[in-house]
């Protein structure tokens, strides 16, 4: 499966201001969705270094494993995802010929709005390894690329106007592993 998205890290005030605008505009939205992402890798983080994320995501009592290959590290990203079944959360498991170990978790509190068919904006508060960040994602289907780019342009303009510190960001797993590599244990 392909995942296409644009991502921005923003400051808290801009995050909530834009969220309120989508609510006020009446876009169909979700309630709060809580996602727990459990990351796995080799002891030397070989998969992270290769641009591959191996995670198990929990939403409510449902677990789904994903091997996600990142093909772009900038704001507009395309990732290829292959899912696998998970019945219990393991401390470690084998993938290919490697023993993968649990590396930590990232918790996302998500609210999303359907902008048009195949284009969704997500407001994500991410908690990981003592960090909290505010992320806005524009996710879209391949056949909706033109509509998504129009939304991207409008969101860029709005975000830059309301948040001087905004930046196009990399994946959640990339941010997680950057912090993990700089931790002292």
Residue pairs with C-beta under 8 A, 6 or more apart in sequence:
1 80
1 81
1 82
1 83
2 78
2 79
2 80
2 81
2 142
3 68
3 77
3 78
3 79
3 80
3 81
3 139
4 76
4 77
4 78
4 139
4 140
4 141
4 142
4 145
4 148
5 76
5 77
5 79
5 137
5 138
5 139
5 140
6 75
6 76
6 77
6 137
6 138
6 148
6 152
6 155
6 168
7 75
7 77
7 135
7 136
7 137
7 138
7 168
7 169
7 170
7 171
8 75
8 135
8 136
8 155
8 156
8 159
8 166
8 167
8 168
8 169
9 133
9 134
9 135
9 166
9 167
9 168
9 169
10 18
10 134
10 135
10 136
10 159
10 163
10 165
10 166
11 134
11 163
11 165
11 166
12 134
13 162
13 163
14 134
14 159
14 162
14 163
14 166
15 123
15 125
15 134
15 136
17 162
18 123
18 136
18 155
18 158
18 159
18 162
19 111
19 123
22 29
22 113
22 121
23 29
23 113
27 113
27 114
27 115
28 113
28 114
29 111
29 112
29 113
29 114
30 110
30 111
30 112
30 113
31 111
32 109
32 110
32 111
33 59
33 109
33 110
33 111
33 112
34 59
34 60
34 107
34 108
34 109
34 110
35 57
35 58
35 59
35 107
35 108
35 110
36 57
36 58
36 59
36 105
36 106
36 107
36 108
37 55
37 56
37 57
37 58
37 105
37 106
37 107
37 108
37 172
37 173
37 176
38 55
38 56
38 57
38 58
38 89
38 102
38 104
38 105
39 53
39 54
39 55
39 102
39 103
39 104
39 105
39 106
39 173
39 176
39 177
40 54
40 55
40 56
40 92
40 93
40 95
40 100
40 101
40 102
40 103
41 47
41 48
41 54
41 100
41 101
41 103
41 177
42 98
42 99
42 100
42 101
43 101
45 103
45 177
45 180
45 181
46 98
47 53
47 54
47 98
47 100
48 173
48 174
48 177
51 69
51 70
51 71
51 73
52 67
52 68
52 69
52 70
53 66
53 67
53 68
53 70
53 171
53 173
54 65
54 66
54 67
54 68
54 95
54 100
55 65
55 66
55 68
55 173
56 63
56 64
56 65
56 66
56 86
56 89
57 63
57 64
57 65
57 66
58 89
63 86
63 87
63 88
63 89
64 83
64 85
64 86
65 83
65 84
65 85
65 86
66 81
66 82
66 83
66 84
67 81
67 82
67 84
67 95
68 79
68 80
68 81
68 82
68 171
68 173
69 79
69 80
69 81
70 77
70 79
70 171
70 174
71 77
71 78
71 79
71 80
72 78
73 170
73 171
73 174
74 168
74 170
75 168
75 169
76 152
77 171
79 171
90 102
91 101
91 102
92 99
92 100
92 101
92 102
93 99
93 100
94 100
103 177
103 180
104 128
104 129
104 176
104 180
105 128
106 126
106 127
106 128
106 172
106 173
106 176
107 126
107 127
107 128
108 124
108 125
108 126
108 127
108 172
109 124
109 125
109 127
110 122
110 123
110 124
111 122
111 123
112 120
112 121
112 122
112 123
113 120
113 121
114 120
115 121
115 147
115 151
116 144
116 147
116 151
117 144
118 140
118 141
118 143
118 144
118 147
118 148
119 138
119 139
119 140
119 141
119 144
119 147
119 148
119 151
120 138
120 139
120 140
121 136
121 137
121 138
121 139
121 151
121 155
122 135
122 136
122 137
122 138
122 139
123 134
123 135
123 136
124 134
124 135
124 136
124 137
124 172
125 132
125 133
125 134
125 135
126 132
126 133
126 134
126 135
126 172
126 175
128 172
128 175
128 176
128 179
129 176
129 179
129 180
129 183
130 179
131 175
131 179
133 175
135 169
135 172
136 155
136 159
138 148
138 151
138 152
138 155
140 147
140 148
159 166
160 166
169 175
